[in-house]
Amino acid sequence: QVRLTESGGGLVQAGGSLTLSCAASGGSFHIYTMGWFRQAPGLEREFVAAINWNSKSTYYSDSVKGRFTISKDNLKRMMYLQMNSLKSEDTAHYYCAAGTLPFTDFARLAREYEYAHWGQGTQVTVSS
């Protein structure tokens, strides 16, 4: 069973930066895609970014493209989300997700039900 643990959330001023981390553990790690989602109060969980676990391919939502960078360290089984130029609308609970979906259909990458494994999330609050 894959277990995901997020860290790095916190309070930051608008325009600032924050880096989230996701640690993956578990015996059998047959993962093809990992991603970040977020959920703001009263809203549905939305896709943020995804990364191909077996290559350097990445995919971003339009709302974060150019400001956020997703990366990974396969040996450490870690995934990261570097968030720059943060805005108040980035305030949300951020979740790490992993799944066996192939990194070929961008529409699938943004669907939360395509990911089998989820962390508990970490809160990011951006003050204006």
Disulfide bonds with the S-S distance in Angstrom:
Cys22-Cys96 1.90
